[in-house]
Amino acid sequence: MAEITVPEAQQRYTDEQVLDVREDFEVREGMIPTALHIPMGQLGARLDELDKNRPVIVVCRSGRHSATVADALNQAGFTADTMAGGMIEWKQAGLPTG
């Protein structure tokens, strides 16, 4: 698993899959446009919603949970990176949310 910065994620998010693993109440504060929301606890049952042929950027609130998920995805045959700083840093950078 690689850890990427918010600026790197900003450059890549329109071409790659963005997976937001936060809980429902957290995503109400905004998600990265194009992100797919699958709470961390539901991921095992919903892996088929992700395309193994496209890289995944995993996002959470601060970057800790997304690192765990990115590791699990890589072990499952995906190519996944985690976004350091999570949505806290994305928002602090003034980047778009939907």
Jmol script that loads the backbone (N, CA, C; Angstrom):
load data "model"
ATOM      1  N   MET A   1       0.845  -1.175   0.000  1.00  0.00           N
ATOM      2  CA  MET A   1       0.000   0.000   0.000  1.00  0.00           C
ATOM      3  C   MET A   1       0.887   1.233   0.000  1.00  0.00           C
ATOM      4  N   ALA A   2       0.531   2.155  -0.854  1.00  0.00           N
ATOM      5  CA  ALA A   2       1.231   3.424  -0.884  1.00  0.00           C
ATOM      6  C   ALA A   2       0.359   4.480  -0.223  1.00  0.00           C
ATOM      7  N   GLU A   3       1.007   5.408   0.397  1.00  0.00           N
ATOM      8  CA  GLU A   3       0.292   6.543   0.973  1.00  0.00           C
ATOM      9  C   GLU A   3       0.516   7.719   0.031  1.00  0.00           C
ATOM     10  N   ILE A   4      -0.577   8.314  -0.428  1.00  0.00           N
ATOM     11  CA  ILE A   4      -0.450   9.447  -1.343  1.00  0.00           C
ATOM     12  C   ILE A   4      -0.921  10.706  -0.633  1.00  0.00           C
ATOM     13  N   THR A   5      -0.460  11.832  -1.112  1.00  0.00           N
ATOM     14  CA  THR A   5      -0.834  13.114  -0.526  1.00  0.00           C
ATOM     15  C   THR A   5      -2.164  13.596  -1.103  1.00  0.00           C
ATOM     16  N   VAL A   6      -2.735  14.587  -0.463  1.00  0.00           N
ATOM     17  CA  VAL A   6      -3.968  15.185  -0.975  1.00  0.00           C
ATOM     18  C   VAL A   6      -3.752  15.755  -2.380  1.00  0.00           C
ATOM     19  N   PRO A   7      -2.662  16.492  -2.644  1.00  0.00           N
ATOM     20  CA  PRO A   7      -2.458  16.974  -4.015  1.00  0.00           C
ATOM     21  C   PRO A   7      -2.358  15.841  -5.043  1.00  0.00           C
ATOM     22  N   GLU A   8      -1.731  14.729  -4.668  1.00  0.00           N
ATOM     23  CA  GLU A   8      -1.663  13.589  -5.587  1.00  0.00           C
ATOM     24  C   GLU A   8      -3.053  13.012  -5.824  1.00  0.00           C
ATOM     25  N   ALA A   9      -3.833  12.891  -4.763  1.00  0.00           N
ATOM     26  CA  ALA A   9      -5.207  12.386  -4.895  1.00  0.00           C
ATOM     27  C   ALA A   9      -6.032  13.321  -5.763  1.00  0.00           C
ATOM     28  N   GLN A  10      -5.824  14.617  -5.607  1.00  0.00           N
ATOM     29  CA  GLN A  10      -6.563  15.590  -6.417  1.00  0.00           C
ATOM     30  C   GLN A  10      -6.266  15.391  -7.900  1.00  0.00           C
ATOM     31  N   GLN A  11      -5.033  15.091  -8.237  1.00  0.00           N
ATOM     32  CA  GLN A  11      -4.662  14.871  -9.639  1.00  0.00           C
ATOM     33  C   GLN A  11      -5.230  13.566 -10.181  1.00  0.00           C
ATOM     34  N   ARG A  12      -5.448  12.585  -9.329  1.00  0.00           N
ATOM     35  CA  ARG A  12      -5.830  11.249  -9.773  1.00  0.00           C
ATOM     36  C   ARG A  12      -7.312  10.917  -9.623  1.00  0.00           C
ATOM     37  N   TYR A  13      -8.054  11.647  -8.787  1.00  0.00           N
ATOM     38  CA  TYR A  13      -9.383  11.175  -8.399  1.00  0.00           C
ATOM     39  C   TYR A  13     -10.392  11.086  -9.534  1.00  0.00           C
ATOM     40  N   THR A  14     -10.232  11.844 -10.602  1.00  0.00           N
ATOM     41  CA  THR A  14     -11.205  11.762 -11.694  1.00  0.00           C
ATOM     42  C   THR A  14     -10.960  10.564 -12.605  1.00  0.00           C
ATOM     43  N   ASP A  15      -9.744   9.993 -12.550  1.00  0.00           N
ATOM     44  CA  ASP A  15      -9.413   8.851 -13.400  1.00  0.00           C
ATOM     45  C   ASP A  15      -9.442   7.518 -12.660  1.00  0.00           C
ATOM     46  N   GLU A  16      -9.368   7.558 -11.360  1.00  0.00           N
ATOM     47  CA  GLU A  16      -9.303   6.337 -10.570  1.00  0.00           C
ATOM     48  C   GLU A  16     -10.551   6.199  -9.705  1.00  0.00           C
ATOM     49  N   GLN A  17     -10.709   5.056  -9.082  1.00  0.00           N
ATOM     50  CA  GLN A  17     -11.821   4.842  -8.167  1.00  0.00           C
ATOM     51  C   GLN A  17     -11.467   5.457  -6.813  1.00  0.00           C
ATOM     52  N   VAL A  18     -12.383   6.215  -6.270  1.00  0.00           N
ATOM     53  CA  VAL A  18     -12.211   6.732  -4.921  1.00  0.00           C
ATOM     54  C   VAL A  18     -13.206   5.994  -4.046  1.00  0.00           C
ATOM     55  N   LEU A  19     -12.707   5.376  -3.002  1.00  0.00           N
ATOM     56  CA  LEU A  19     -13.532   4.617  -2.077  1.00  0.00           C
ATOM     57  C   LEU A  19     -13.530   5.325  -0.731  1.00  0.00           C
ATOM     58  N   ASP A  20     -14.686   5.807  -0.320  1.00  0.00           N
ATOM     59  CA  ASP A  20     -14.839   6.472   0.967  1.00  0.00           C
ATOM     60  C   ASP A  20     -15.374   5.443   1.956  1.00  0.00           C
ATOM     61  N   VAL A  21     -14.587   5.127   2.992  1.00  0.00           N
ATOM     62  CA  VAL A  21     -14.959   4.071   3.930  1.00  0.00           C
ATOM     63  C   VAL A  21     -15.495   4.611   5.258  1.00  0.00           C
ATOM     64  N   ARG A  22     -15.827   5.890   5.295  1.00  0.00           N
ATOM     65  CA  ARG A  22     -16.387   6.471   6.526  1.00  0.00           C
ATOM     66  C   ARG A  22     -17.821   5.998   6.746  1.00  0.00           C
ATOM     67  N   GLU A  23     -18.315   6.242   7.939  1.00  0.00           N
ATOM     68  CA  GLU A  23     -19.690   5.892   8.288  1.00  0.00           C
ATOM     69  C   GLU A  23     -20.655   6.900   7.662  1.00  0.00           C
ATOM     70  N   ASP A  24     -21.936   6.512   7.590  1.00  0.00           N
ATOM     71  CA  ASP A  24     -22.959   7.356   6.969  1.00  0.00           C
ATOM     72  C   ASP A  24     -22.982   8.767   7.543  1.00  0.00           C
ATOM     73  N   PHE A  25     -22.913   8.887   8.863  1.00  0.00           N
ATOM     74  CA  PHE A  25     -22.999  10.218   9.477  1.00  0.00           C
ATOM     75  C   PHE A  25     -21.796  11.081   9.115  1.00  0.00           C
ATOM     76  N   GLU A  26     -20.660  10.469   8.815  1.00  0.00           N
ATOM     77  CA  GLU A  26     -19.470  11.234   8.451  1.00  0.00           C
ATOM     78  C   GLU A  26     -19.538  11.744   7.017  1.00  0.00           C
ATOM     79  N   VAL A  27     -20.102  10.951   6.110  1.00  0.00           N
ATOM     80  CA  VAL A  27     -20.137  11.376   4.713  1.00  0.00           C
ATOM     81  C   VAL A  27     -21.155  12.484   4.484  1.00  0.00           C
ATOM     82  N   ARG A  28     -22.062  12.691   5.416  1.00  0.00           N
ATOM     83  CA  ARG A  28     -23.008  13.810   5.282  1.00  0.00           C
ATOM     84  C   ARG A  28     -22.287  15.155   5.257  1.00  0.00           C
ATOM     85  N   GLU A  29     -21.057  15.171   5.768  1.00  0.00           N
ATOM     86  CA  GLU A  29     -20.250  16.395   5.768  1.00  0.00           C
ATOM     87  C   GLU A  29     -19.613  16.653   4.412  1.00  0.00           C
ATOM     88  N   GLY A  30     -19.762  15.715   3.483  1.00  0.00           N
ATOM     89  CA  GLY A  30     -19.229  15.882   2.136  1.00  0.00           C
ATOM     90  C   GLY A  30     -18.251  14.786   1.769  1.00  0.00           C
ATOM     91  N   MET A  31     -18.289  14.415   0.493  1.00  0.00           N
ATOM     92  CA  MET A  31     -17.394  13.400  -0.053  1.00  0.00           C
ATOM     93  C   MET A  31     -16.671  13.973  -1.262  1.00  0.00           C
ATOM     94  N   ILE A  32     -15.593  13.330  -1.635  1.00  0.00           N
ATOM     95  CA  ILE A  32     -14.894  13.689  -2.862  1.00  0.00           C
ATOM     96  C   ILE A  32     -15.835  13.367  -4.029  1.00  0.00           C
ATOM     97  N   PRO A  33     -15.999  14.300  -4.969  1.00  0.00           N
ATOM     98  CA  PRO A  33     -16.843  14.001  -6.131  1.00  0.00           C
ATOM     99  C   PRO A  33     -16.367  12.704  -6.801  1.00  0.00           C
ATOM    100  N   THR A  34     -17.275  11.919  -7.248  1.00  0.00           N
ATOM    101  CA  THR A  34     -17.074  10.618  -7.900  1.00  0.00           C
ATOM    102  C   THR A  34     -16.806   9.476  -6.914  1.00  0.00           C
ATOM    103  N   ALA A  35     -16.678   9.760  -5.620  1.00  0.00           N
ATOM    104  CA  ALA A  35     -16.359   8.708  -4.650  1.00  0.00           C
ATOM    105  C   ALA A  35     -17.516   7.724  -4.490  1.00  0.00           C
ATOM    106  N   LEU A  36     -17.155   6.495  -4.249  1.00  0.00           N
ATOM    107  CA  LEU A  36     -18.101   5.445  -3.921  1.00  0.00           C
ATOM    108  C   LEU A  36     -18.066   5.282  -2.403  1.00  0.00           C
ATOM    109  N   HIS A  37     -19.219   5.340  -1.772  1.00  0.00           N
ATOM    110  CA  HIS A  37     -19.277   5.204  -0.319  1.00  0.00           C
ATOM    111  C   HIS A  37     -19.622   3.775   0.062  1.00  0.00           C
ATOM    112  N   ILE A  38     -18.667   3.111   0.697  1.00  0.00           N
ATOM    113  CA  ILE A  38     -18.897   1.799   1.291  1.00  0.00           C
ATOM    114  C   ILE A  38     -18.285   1.861   2.689  1.00  0.00           C
ATOM    115  N   PRO A  39     -19.120   1.906   3.735  1.00  0.00           N
ATOM    116  CA  PRO A  39     -18.564   1.932   5.091  1.00  0.00           C
ATOM    117  C   PRO A  39     -17.617   0.752   5.317  1.00  0.00           C
ATOM    118  N   MET A  40     -16.595   0.988   6.078  1.00  0.00           N
ATOM    119  CA  MET A  40     -15.550  -0.005   6.304  1.00  0.00           C
ATOM    120  C   MET A  40     -16.126  -1.369   6.711  1.00  0.00           C
ATOM    121  N   GLY A  41     -17.117  -1.390   7.554  1.00  0.00           N
ATOM    122  CA  GLY A  41     -17.701  -2.632   8.028  1.00  0.00           C
ATOM    123  C   GLY A  41     -18.479  -3.409   6.977  1.00  0.00           C
ATOM    124  N   GLN A  42     -18.819  -2.762   5.870  1.00  0.00           N
ATOM    125  CA  GLN A  42     -19.585  -3.414   4.810  1.00  0.00           C
ATOM    126  C   GLN A  42     -18.724  -3.844   3.619  1.00  0.00           C
ATOM    127  N   LEU A  43     -17.470  -3.504   3.660  1.00  0.00           N
ATOM    128  CA  LEU A  43     -16.619  -3.692   2.484  1.00  0.00           C
ATOM    129  C   LEU A  43     -16.546  -5.143   2.018  1.00  0.00           C
ATOM    130  N   GLY A  44     -16.395  -6.078   2.936  1.00  0.00           N
ATOM    131  CA  GLY A  44     -16.284  -7.477   2.549  1.00  0.00           C
ATOM    132  C   GLY A  44     -17.457  -7.964   1.721  1.00  0.00           C
ATOM    133  N   ALA A  45     -18.642  -7.505   2.062  1.00  0.00           N
ATOM    134  CA  ALA A  45     -19.854  -7.929   1.356  1.00  0.00           C
ATOM    135  C   ALA A  45     -20.082  -7.163   0.063  1.00  0.00           C
ATOM    136  N   ARG A  46     -19.326  -6.083  -0.145  1.00  0.00           N
ATOM    137  CA  ARG A  46     -19.584  -5.224  -1.304  1.00  0.00           C
ATOM    138  C   ARG A  46     -18.373  -5.055  -2.228  1.00  0.00           C
ATOM    139  N   LEU A  47     -17.385  -5.921  -2.100  1.00  0.00           N
ATOM    140  CA  LEU A  47     -16.182  -5.817  -2.933  1.00  0.00           C
ATOM    141  C   LEU A  47     -16.486  -5.838  -4.418  1.00  0.00           C
ATOM    142  N   ASP A  48     -17.581  -6.495  -4.808  1.00  0.00           N
ATOM    143  CA  ASP A  48     -17.919  -6.590  -6.222  1.00  0.00           C
ATOM    144  C   ASP A  48     -18.301  -5.243  -6.832  1.00  0.00           C
ATOM    145  N   GLU A  49     -18.466  -4.218  -6.014  1.00  0.00           N
ATOM    146  CA  GLU A  49     -18.771  -2.882  -6.526  1.00  0.00           C
ATOM    147  C   GLU A  49     -17.520  -2.162  -7.018  1.00  0.00           C
ATOM    148  N   LEU A  50     -16.360  -2.731  -6.733  1.00  0.00           N
ATOM    149  CA  LEU A  50     -15.088  -2.145  -7.170  1.00  0.00           C
ATOM    150  C   LEU A  50     -14.545  -2.914  -8.367  1.00  0.00           C
ATOM    151  N   ASP A  51     -13.850  -2.188  -9.248  1.00  0.00           N
ATOM    152  CA  ASP A  51     -13.251  -2.764 -10.445  1.00  0.00           C
ATOM    153  C   ASP A  51     -11.779  -3.083 -10.156  1.00  0.00           C
ATOM    154  N   LYS A  52     -11.412  -4.361 -10.198  1.00  0.00           N
ATOM    155  CA  LYS A  52     -10.023  -4.755  -9.920  1.00  0.00           C
ATOM    156  C   LYS A  52      -9.046  -4.238 -10.975  1.00  0.00           C
ATOM    157  N   ASN A  53      -9.559  -3.811 -12.106  1.00  0.00           N
ATOM    158  CA  ASN A  53      -8.688  -3.339 -13.183  1.00  0.00           C
ATOM    159  C   ASN A  53      -8.372  -1.845 -13.093  1.00  0.00           C
ATOM    160  N   ARG A  54      -8.949  -1.168 -12.114  1.00  0.00           N
ATOM    161  CA  ARG A  54      -8.693   0.274 -11.941  1.00  0.00           C
ATOM    162  C   ARG A  54      -8.138   0.526 -10.544  1.00  0.00           C
ATOM    163  N   PRO A  55      -7.126   1.377 -10.420  1.00  0.00           N
ATOM    164  CA  PRO A  55      -6.586   1.699  -9.097  1.00  0.00           C
ATOM    165  C   PRO A  55      -7.657   2.318  -8.197  1.00  0.00           C
ATOM    166  N   VAL A  56      -7.479   2.113  -6.890  1.00  0.00           N
ATOM    167  CA  VAL A  56      -8.411   2.616  -5.887  1.00  0.00           C
ATOM    168  C   VAL A  56      -7.673   3.565  -4.948  1.00  0.00           C
ATOM    169  N   ILE A  57      -8.267   4.722  -4.705  1.00  0.00           N
ATOM    170  CA  ILE A  57      -7.786   5.643  -3.673  1.00  0.00           C
ATOM    171  C   ILE A  57      -8.761   5.504  -2.511  1.00  0.00           C
ATOM    172  N   VAL A  58      -8.268   5.035  -1.364  1.00  0.00           N
ATOM    173  CA  VAL A  58      -9.123   4.820  -0.207  1.00  0.00           C
ATOM    174  C   VAL A  58      -9.039   6.039   0.704  1.00  0.00           C
ATOM    175  N   VAL A  59     -10.228   6.506   1.118  1.00  0.00           N
ATOM    176  CA  VAL A  59     -10.331   7.735   1.898  1.00  0.00           C
ATOM    177  C   VAL A  59     -11.154   7.487   3.162  1.00  0.00           C
ATOM    178  N   CYS A  60     -10.720   8.094   4.253  1.00  0.00           N
ATOM    179  CA  CYS A  60     -11.514   8.102   5.476  1.00  0.00           C
ATOM    180  C   CYS A  60     -11.404   9.504   6.085  1.00  0.00           C
ATOM    181  N   ARG A  61     -11.726   9.644   7.334  1.00  0.00           N
ATOM    182  CA  ARG A  61     -11.705  10.957   7.969  1.00  0.00           C
ATOM    183  C   ARG A  61     -10.277  11.507   8.090  1.00  0.00           C
ATOM    184  N   SER A  62      -9.352  10.674   8.626  1.00  0.00           N
ATOM    185  CA  SER A  62      -8.002  11.167   8.898  1.00  0.00           C
ATOM    186  C   SER A  62      -6.887  10.384   8.208  1.00  0.00           C
ATOM    187  N   GLY A  63      -7.195   9.226   7.645  1.00  0.00           N
ATOM    188  CA  GLY A  63      -6.195   8.435   6.956  1.00  0.00           C
ATOM    189  C   GLY A  63      -5.829   7.133   7.648  1.00  0.00           C
ATOM    190  N   ARG A  64      -6.252   6.932   8.887  1.00  0.00           N
ATOM    191  CA  ARG A  64      -5.878   5.704   9.604  1.00  0.00           C
ATOM    192  C   ARG A  64      -6.682   4.494   9.126  1.00  0.00           C
ATOM    193  N   HIS A  65      -8.004   4.609   9.094  1.00  0.00           N
ATOM    194  CA  HIS A  65      -8.823   3.480   8.655  1.00  0.00           C
ATOM    195  C   HIS A  65      -8.602   3.169   7.173  1.00  0.00           C
ATOM    196  N   SER A  66      -8.391   4.199   6.386  1.00  0.00           N
ATOM    197  CA  SER A  66      -8.192   3.959   4.954  1.00  0.00           C
ATOM    198  C   SER A  66      -6.904   3.180   4.690  1.00  0.00           C
ATOM    199  N   ALA A  67      -5.895   3.357   5.519  1.00  0.00           N
ATOM    200  CA  ALA A  67      -4.653   2.592   5.356  1.00  0.00           C
ATOM    201  C   ALA A  67      -4.917   1.102   5.573  1.00  0.00           C
ATOM    202  N   THR A  68      -5.721   0.771   6.574  1.00  0.00           N
ATOM    203  CA  THR A  68      -6.075  -0.619   6.852  1.00  0.00           C
ATOM    204  C   THR A  68      -6.848  -1.215   5.680  1.00  0.00           C
ATOM    205  N   VAL A  69      -7.798  -0.441   5.150  1.00  0.00           N
ATOM    206  CA  VAL A  69      -8.611  -0.915   4.030  1.00  0.00           C
ATOM    207  C   VAL A  69      -7.752  -1.077   2.776  1.00  0.00           C
ATOM    208  N   ALA A  70      -6.864  -0.131   2.510  1.00  0.00           N
ATOM    209  CA  ALA A  70      -6.000  -0.231   1.328  1.00  0.00           C
ATOM    210  C   ALA A  70      -5.139  -1.487   1.401  1.00  0.00           C
ATOM    211  N   ASP A  71      -4.609  -1.807   2.580  1.00  0.00           N
ATOM    212  CA  ASP A  71      -3.828  -3.033   2.739  1.00  0.00           C
ATOM    213  C   ASP A  71      -4.676  -4.263   2.409  1.00  0.00           C
ATOM    214  N   ALA A  72      -5.902  -4.295   2.931  1.00  0.00           N
ATOM    215  CA  ALA A  72      -6.794  -5.433   2.686  1.00  0.00           C
ATOM    216  C   ALA A  72      -7.137  -5.554   1.201  1.00  0.00           C
ATOM    217  N   LEU A  73      -7.382  -4.420   0.550  1.00  0.00           N
ATOM    218  CA  LEU A  73      -7.689  -4.450  -0.882  1.00  0.00           C
ATOM    219  C   LEU A  73      -6.507  -4.964  -1.693  1.00  0.00           C
ATOM    220  N   ASN A  74      -5.316  -4.521  -1.354  1.00  0.00           N
ATOM    221  CA  ASN A  74      -4.126  -4.998  -2.054  1.00  0.00           C
ATOM    222  C   ASN A  74      -3.968  -6.506  -1.884  1.00  0.00           C
ATOM    223  N   GLN A  75      -4.245  -7.021  -0.702  1.00  0.00           N
ATOM    224  CA  GLN A  75      -4.165  -8.469  -0.464  1.00  0.00           C
ATOM    225  C   GLN A  75      -5.236  -9.218  -1.251  1.00  0.00           C
ATOM    226  N   ALA A  76      -6.346  -8.527  -1.573  1.00  0.00           N
ATOM    227  CA  ALA A  76      -7.440  -9.143  -2.330  1.00  0.00           C
ATOM    228  C   ALA A  76      -7.262  -9.001  -3.842  1.00  0.00           C
ATOM    229  N   GLY A  77      -6.122  -8.454  -4.278  1.00  0.00           N
ATOM    230  CA  GLY A  77      -5.852  -8.367  -5.707  1.00  0.00           C
ATOM    231  C   GLY A  77      -6.117  -7.017  -6.346  1.00  0.00           C
ATOM    232  N   PHE A  78      -6.460  -6.016  -5.545  1.00  0.00           N
ATOM    233  CA  PHE A  78      -6.658  -4.664  -6.060  1.00  0.00           C
ATOM    234  C   PHE A  78      -5.341  -3.903  -5.988  1.00  0.00           C
ATOM    235  N   THR A  79      -5.276  -2.777  -6.664  1.00  0.00           N
ATOM    236  CA  THR A  79      -4.179  -1.831  -6.513  1.00  0.00           C
ATOM    237  C   THR A  79      -4.765  -0.638  -5.776  1.00  0.00           C
ATOM    238  N   ALA A  80      -4.395  -0.496  -4.495  1.00  0.00           N
ATOM    239  CA  ALA A  80      -5.026   0.520  -3.660  1.00  0.00           C
ATOM    240  C   ALA A  80      -4.004   1.355  -2.914  1.00  0.00           C
ATOM    241  N   ASP A  81      -4.280   2.643  -2.832  1.00  0.00           N
ATOM    242  CA  ASP A  81      -3.482   3.591  -2.065  1.00  0.00           C
ATOM    243  C   ASP A  81      -4.382   4.262  -1.041  1.00  0.00           C
ATOM    244  N   THR A  82      -3.795   4.772   0.007  1.00  0.00           N
ATOM    245  CA  THR A  82      -4.532   5.534   1.003  1.00  0.00           C
ATOM    246  C   THR A  82      -4.157   7.007   0.888  1.00  0.00           C
ATOM    247  N   MET A  83      -5.118   7.880   1.137  1.00  0.00           N
ATOM    248  CA  MET A  83      -4.862   9.314   1.085  1.00  0.00           C
ATOM    249  C   MET A  83      -4.519   9.806   2.487  1.00  0.00           C
ATOM    250  N   ALA A  84      -3.273  10.201   2.674  1.00  0.00           N
ATOM    251  CA  ALA A  84      -2.811  10.701   3.961  1.00  0.00           C
ATOM    252  C   ALA A  84      -3.606  11.933   4.377  1.00  0.00           C
ATOM    253  N   GLY A  85      -3.991  11.981   5.623  1.00  0.00           N
ATOM    254  CA  GLY A  85      -4.716  13.139   6.139  1.00  0.00           C
ATOM    255  C   GLY A  85      -6.205  13.082   5.918  1.00  0.00           C
ATOM    256  N   GLY A  86      -6.655  12.172   5.065  1.00  0.00           N
ATOM    257  CA  GLY A  86      -8.072  11.959   4.841  1.00  0.00           C
ATOM    258  C   GLY A  86      -8.863  13.201   4.451  1.00  0.00           C
ATOM    259  N   MET A  87     -10.150  13.127   4.738  1.00  0.00           N
ATOM    260  CA  MET A  87     -11.041  14.224   4.364  1.00  0.00           C
ATOM    261  C   MET A  87     -10.763  15.491   5.159  1.00  0.00           C
ATOM    262  N   ILE A  88     -10.136  15.353   6.306  1.00  0.00           N
ATOM    263  CA  ILE A  88      -9.762  16.547   7.073  1.00  0.00           C
ATOM    264  C   ILE A  88      -8.838  17.416   6.227  1.00  0.00           C
ATOM    265  N   GLU A  89      -7.797  16.817   5.670  1.00  0.00           N
ATOM    266  CA  GLU A  89      -6.850  17.591   4.853  1.00  0.00           C
ATOM    267  C   GLU A  89      -7.450  17.996   3.512  1.00  0.00           C
ATOM    268  N   TRP A  90      -8.295  17.145   2.926  1.00  0.00           N
ATOM    269  CA  TRP A  90      -8.941  17.484   1.652  1.00  0.00           C
ATOM    270  C   TRP A  90      -9.732  18.778   1.826  1.00  0.00           C
ATOM    271  N   LYS A  91     -10.507  18.847   2.887  1.00  0.00           N
ATOM    272  CA  LYS A  91     -11.335  20.037   3.132  1.00  0.00           C
ATOM    273  C   LYS A  91     -10.474  21.242   3.480  1.00  0.00           C
ATOM    274  N   GLN A  92      -9.414  21.034   4.267  1.00  0.00           N
ATOM    275  CA  GLN A  92      -8.533  22.138   4.620  1.00  0.00           C
ATOM    276  C   GLN A  92      -7.846  22.732   3.400  1.00  0.00           C
ATOM    277  N   ALA A  93      -7.658  21.902   2.382  1.00  0.00           N
ATOM    278  CA  ALA A  93      -7.049  22.381   1.129  1.00  0.00           C
ATOM    279  C   ALA A  93      -8.067  23.118   0.260  1.00  0.00           C
ATOM    280  N   GLY A  94      -9.335  23.143   0.689  1.00  0.00           N
ATOM    281  CA  GLY A  94     -10.377  23.840  -0.072  1.00  0.00           C
ATOM    282  C   GLY A  94     -10.808  23.103  -1.332  1.00  0.00           C
ATOM    283  N   LEU A  95     -10.631  21.792  -1.361  1.00  0.00           N
ATOM    284  CA  LEU A  95     -10.972  21.008  -2.544  1.00  0.00           C
ATOM    285  C   LEU A  95     -12.451  20.666  -2.552  1.00  0.00           C
ATOM    286  N   PRO A  96     -12.993  20.326  -3.721  1.00  0.00           N
ATOM    287  CA  PRO A  96     -14.435  20.139  -3.849  1.00  0.00           C
ATOM    288  C   PRO A  96     -14.981  18.918  -3.096  1.00  0.00           C
ATOM    289  N   THR A  97     -16.162  19.079  -2.579  1.00  0.00           N
ATOM    290  CA  THR A  97     -16.903  17.968  -1.982  1.00  0.00           C
ATOM    291  C   THR A  97     -18.317  17.998  -2.518  1.00  0.00           C
ATOM    292  N   GLY A  98     -18.910  16.840  -2.553  1.00  0.00           N
ATOM    293  CA  GLY A  98     -20.274  16.759  -3.045  1.00  0.00           C
ATOM    294  C   GLY A  98     -21.194  16.198  -2.004  1.00  0.00           C
TER     295      GLY A  98
END
end "model"
wireframe off; spacefill off
backbone 0.3
color backbone group
